[in-house]
Amino acid sequence: MAQYQEAAIVLKSRPYREADSLLTFFGQTHGKTGAIAKGVRKPKSKLQAGLYPLSYVTVELYQGRASLATVMGADIIQGFGRMRDDLTALSWGMVLADIVDGMWSEHDASPETFQWLILGFEALSQGRDPATVGMTVAWRCLEIAGYAPEWGHCRDCGQSIGPTGPITLLVSEGQAQCKDCSPGKGVVISLGSFKTWQQWMTINPSRLGAVEAHGVIYRELYDLLDRYVVAQVGRRPRSLSFIQSLMTLSQDEPSTKRGETP
Ligand SMILES: [Zn+2]
């Protein structure tokens, strides 16, 4: 039983009983933690401001014998207000929170994942291309959690993949197939999409979002991420379905060009 303080991201929040909320934090040192915030939905609660989903907070938690911790206090470090003002940016922020929530077990710490979440939310707040930022951070988080796809060699014949596309990724195995072996299963992406993906996986965090994906490359990489997350995490986060509907509404990629070039 202990009370402790830590820097954390609020991954999600849902109403519970009359005035409480159930929260999921991703903390810098304790990883994912479920907690109850008692009375938080009363109008005069001091806790409220610090506990919005996708906020970066310092939280005071009491962990008793119960599996749920109790929120004793919360101070906001960054609220990422500009991310919240943009529906597409906010949706990608929620995708990142859902993926991290789906990949990690309680109290399994990953300071690197925590760092990437903050980098992602900052870039989304700075107005960088939301789809590019969202997909890049999603793949980096998948990689940190040990879910990175193996693109180097064809699963069946062993020859190295590229530089001649297209490439097939068997999403449930996380392995690639060359064009000679591809039996038509898995997700096929063009060489251009593969090269964009490779740049995302090595890009310096300060340039996050600078290698934008548009048009066909955007659609291929979105489809790849969507199907990969479903296969690896085991379910489709609602936030990913929501982005799909934004795409359908705009009849094109949801992001607008923002003047950044690779
Ligand atoms: Zn092959």
Boltz pocket constraint, residues with backbone or C-beta under 6 A from the ligand:
constraints:
  - pocket:
      binder: B
      contacts: [[A, 154], [A, 155], [A, 156], [A, 157], [A, 158], [A, 159], [A, 177], [A, 178], [A, 179], [A, 180], [A, 181], [A, 182]]
      max_distance: 6.0
